[in-house]
Amino acid sequence: MRHLRWKRNYFSGFTSLDHPKQALYEDLQALQTEMEHKEHCQDMQDLMAELHGQARSLFEEKAGNREQAEAVMYEHTAEIAQTLDQHLPLAALDTPACRDCAICEHTGELLGEWLEQSASPPDEEEKDVAA
């Protein structure tokens, strides 16, 4: 699987949307690199492919104002949370298909932290950096 590539047009101009987008991108990059260096099961490959698709959808979302930015984040974090709930622990865990790579556990931890941070309101007043 190819790494996601960050594009300038992924920036929306709203920190409440852009910061979580960049954090998710960095987390997925780290997990992808980990997968390249450790043998892993097909279930992990399938989960990562689904997460990449959801992330790409989030990255491409734009918002016209702060409320739209918050709605976009709410919608996409809910999708990612649902995906993690549905797939983790992976069906292959503790079966002969499991490669004991621990990437699935790391995925749950890393993206669980991302979900918590993304659900938190921004600490600073929203800035329109596109203007």
C-alpha positions in Angstrom: 0.0 0.0 0.0 1.3 3.4 -0.9 1.7 6.2 1.6 -0.8 9.0 1.7 0.6 12.2 0.3 -0.2 15.6 1.9 -1.3 18.2 -0.5 -1.5 21.9 0.0 -5.2 22.0 -1.0 -6.0 19.8 2.0 -5.7 23.0 4.2 -9.1 24.5 4.8 -8.0 27.6 6.6 -9.6 26.6 9.9 -7.3 25.4 12.7 -10.0 23.2 14.2 -10.0 21.2 11.0 -6.5 21.6 9.7 -4.6 20.6 12.9 -6.5 17.3 13.3 -6.1 16.6 9.6 -2.4 16.9 9.9 -2.2 14.9 13.1 -4.2 12.0 11.5 -1.9 12.2 8.4 1.2 11.9 10.6 -0.3 9.0 12.6 -1.2 7.1 9.5 2.2 7.7 8.0 3.8 6.3 11.2 1.5 3.2 11.1 2.2 2.7 7.4 6.0 2.8 8.0 5.6 0.3 10.8 3.6 -2.0 8.5 6.4 -1.8 5.9 8.9 -3.1 8.5 6.9 -5.8 10.2 5.0 -8.7 8.7 1.3 -8.2 9.4 -2.0 -10.0 8.7 -4.4 -9.3 5.8 -6.9 -7.9 8.3 -4.5 -5.2 9.2 -3.9 -4.4 5.6 -7.6 -4.2 5.0 -8.2 -2.0 8.0 -5.4 0.4 6.9 -6.9 0.6 3.4 -10.2 1.6 4.9 -8.6 4.2 7.2 -6.7 5.6 4.3 -9.9 6.1 2.3 -11.6 7.7 5.3 -8.6 10.0 5.9 -8.4 11.0 2.2 -12.1 11.9 2.4 -11.5 14.1 5.5 -8.4 15.7 4.0 -10.4 16.8 0.9 -13.3 18.3 2.9 -13.6 22.1 3.0 -15.5 24.3 5.3 -16.8 27.8 4.8 -17.0 28.7 8.4 -16.1 27.5 11.9 -19.4 25.6 12.4 -18.9 23.8 9.1 -15.4 22.9 10.2 -16.6 21.5 13.4 -19.4 19.5 11.6 -16.8 18.1 9.2 -14.6 16.9 12.1 -17.6 15.4 14.0 -18.7 13.5 10.9 -15.3 12.1 10.0 -14.2 11.3 13.6 -17.4 9.4 14.1 -16.7 7.4 10.9 -13.1 6.6 12.0 -14.3 5.7 15.5 -16.9 3.3 14.1 -14.3 1.7 11.8 -12.0 1.1 14.7 -14.8 -0.3 16.9 -15.9 -2.6 14.1 -12.4 -4.0 13.3 -10.4 -3.9 16.6 -9.4 -6.2 17.9 -8.8 -7.8 14.5 -10.4 -11.1 13.7 -7.0 -12.5 13.0 -5.7 -11.8 16.5 -4.7 -14.9 18.4 -5.3 -17.1 15.3 -2.8 -18.7 13.0 -3.2 -15.7 10.7 -1.9 -13.3 13.4 1.7 -12.3 12.8 2.2 -11.0 16.4 3.2 -7.6 14.9 1.3 -5.6 17.5 0.4 -3.0 14.8 -3.3 -3.4 15.4 -2.8 -2.6 19.1 -0.6 0.4 18.2 -3.3 1.5 15.7 -5.9 1.4 18.4 -3.8 3.4 20.8 -2.5 6.0 18.3 -5.9 6.6 16.6 -7.7 6.4 20.0 -5.5 9.3 21.1 -6.2 11.2 17.9 -10.0 10.7 18.4 -9.8 12.1 21.9 -7.8 15.1 20.8 -10.0 15.7 17.7 -13.1 15.6 19.9 -11.7 18.3 22.2 -12.6 21.9 21.4 -9.6 24.0 20.2 -7.7 25.7 22.9 -7.2 28.9 20.9 -9.8 31.1 19.2 -10.5 29.9 15.7 -8.4 31.6 13.1 -9.1 31.9 9.4 -5.6 31.3 8.1 -6.8 31.3 4.5 -7.6 35.1 4.6 
